[in-house]
């Protein structure tokens, strides 16, 4: 049986056992090697969605314009600062009271986090960084995630305020009464691509409406490099669309 002790010592991957463990407690996953993305679905029963057919991220190409789509209605209040290094990404946990409305349903903003480089591609091209703003519908438990690409350019004001405070170690945190708004991570344009997909990390649950903004925001080379040094390359390779349609709103 595969065992886990504490937060440091890991024993050989559970996928080498004859039986996939029912529980995912203590299971170790990574972005490369024997515990990397191509093996996530084998690590435990709770990660089986990682081998599913409605997975994310994807290469956004062949998007179809849909006149029924509308601009995403956003109601973002400010939040105090609660930043976590969870061992895979830098995550800003957001105070309650902010939301978006998608297809008439409200999704509450829970947190946002970063991937370097981007997880989604557009016509085969990646970007140096992507931020994911994660929202949850209270009734269904389904998620709506807004993805925003970063390009190298002008310094990002929100990152400039927090860059020296980003926690460097696994499970380290930084908290303060300083407030900010997630609206500062959104581009000026309202155009987006949307499709049905999944979480891009285990358990890869196929419960996500993805909203990937067409316009980009900027951060300086040093800002992006600093986050990449903390997270390393924490992007999942693109997954097969498997017949799904990507819709486009201009």
N, C-alpha and C positions, 0 to 999 in steps of 0.2 A: 504493500500500500504506500502511496505517496504521502509524505508527512511534511508539516511546516512547523518550525519552532521559532517563535519570536518574530522580529521584523528583519532579520539579517540572514539567517542560515536557511538555505533551501536545499531540499533533497531532489533527486532526479525527477524529471517531469512525469506527471501522472499519465501522459499519453503513452508511456512505455509499459504501463501495466496492462494486464489482460482485460480488465474491466475499467471503464471510465468512471471516476468517482461521482457519486450523486451530488455531493456538496462541493461548492466552489470556495468554501471558507479556507483562507490561507493559500489559495492557488496563485502561483507566480506566473505572470505573463510579461512579455517584453515586445519590443519592436524589431527584434532580429533574433536569429539563432533558433534553437529547438523550442523555445517558448514564444516565438515570433508569430506574426499574423497568419501565416499559412498553417499554423498548428493550433490556433486559438480554439477552434471548434472541437478539438480532441482533448482539451485539458480537463474538462469536467462536463457533466450533463447540463449544467446551467449555462454553458457557453455554446451549446449546439447551434444556436441561431447564427453564430459566426460562420457557419458553413451553409447558411441559407441562400435564397435566391433574390432577396429584397435588401441587399446590403449596400452600405455606404463606406467611403465616398465613391464617386463615379467621375468619369470624364464627361463633362458637359458638352455635348455636341448634338446637332440635329434637333435643337429645341423647336417646339411648335408654338406659335403665337396663339394665345387663348383669350378671346375678348371677354370671357366671363370673369377673369381674374381682376382683382382690385388691388390698389396700393395697400400695404400692410398698415393698419391703424396701430400706432404705438402710443402708449401712455407710460412714460418713464419718469419716475420720481428720482430724487437723489438717494444715495446709499452711503452709509458709513463704510469704513474700510475693513475688510476681512479677507486677507489673501492667504492662500494655502498652496504649498508645494506638495502635491500628492504623490510624488515620485514619478509621475508621467507627464505632468503639465503644471503650469502656473495658473491657478484658479482664483478668480475674484468671486466670492460668495456675496450675493446681493440681498439687501434688506427687502422684506415683503412690501407689496403695494405697487409694483410696476408690472405692466402686462402688454401684450399685443393681442389683436383680434384677427383671426384667420378663419375665413369661411363662416363667419358669424359666431365663432367660439373664442372664448377668452383663454389665453395661455399666460400664466404668471412667470415672470423672469426669476430664475433660481440662481444662475451663475453664468459667468463667461470664462473662457480659457483659450489658450493659444496652441497652435501647431506650427512647427517649423521643419520643412517648408509647408506649403499649403497641402491639404489633403485632397480637395477637389482640383481637378484640372479643367481648363476650358479649351476645347479643340486641341488637346494634347499638351497644353502649356501650363506649367506650374507658376506659383508666385512665392516669394520668399517667406511669407507668413500668412496665416489665416486665423481669425478669431471666430469662435462659436459662441453665440448667445443662446443659452438653453432655457426654454420656456415649457411649462407643464400645464395641461388642462386638468383641473382638480377633479372633475367628474369621471373622466375616462382614464386618466393616467398617461395619456398619449402626450408626445412632445412635439413642439415646433422649434426648430433650431435655425437661427439666422447665421449664415456664414458670410464673412466680409474678408476680402483679400487685402493684404498690405502690399504696397510697392515701396521700394526705397526712394526716399525723397526728403521732404521737410520733416523735421522732428515732430513726433506725435506728442501733443500737450499732456494727455492723460498719462502716457507712459513716462514722460519726462518727470512728472510729479512723483511717481512711485518707483522708478527704475532702481534706485539705490536701496530700496526697502524690500525688493522681491526676495522671498526666502530661498536660500540656496540648497537646503537639505531636505530630504524626504520627511514629510509630516511637520516641517517647520511652518510657522505662521507669522504674519505681520498684521496687527490690528491698530487702528487709530480712529479718532473721532472726525478725521478729515472726511469730507463728503465729495462725491463726484457723481456724474450721471453716465449711464451706458449709452445715452444718445450721442455722446462724443465719439463713439466708435462706429457710427453709421455714416455712410457717404451721403452726399447731398441728393443724388439721384434716387428715385424710387423703383427703378426697374429691377427685376429679379428673375431668376430661374427657380422652378419648383418641381419637386418629384417626391415620391414616397420611398423611404429608405429606413436606415437603421442608425443606432449608435455606432460610432467608428472605433469604439473600444469595447472589450468584453463587459457585459454579456452580449453585445451586438444586437440588442432587442429591436425588432422590426416594427417600431411604433413611432417613427419620426416623419413629420412633414418637413422637408428641407426647403429653405428659402435662401438661395445664394444670390447675394446682391451683385448686380452687373458692374456698378461703379466701384472704384477702389478707394482706400484711404492710404495715407503715407506714414512711414516711420523712418527715422534715420538708419543708416547702415549700422551705426554703433548700437542703437536700440534693439534692432532685430538680432544682431550678433550676440548681444548680452542675453537675450531670452533664449536663443538657441544654445548658448553655453550652459544655461541652467537646465533646459529640457532635453538637450541633444536632438537628434532627428526623431521626432515623435509623430510621424505621419503613417497612416495605414495606406498601403497601395490601393489604387482604384479597383473597384469591383465591377463585375459584369452587370450591365443593365438588365439582362435577362427579359427583354421585351417591354420594359417599362418606358413610358413616355415622359420626357422632360418638357415642361410647359414654360412659356416665356411671357412675362408682363413687361411692357415698355412704359 
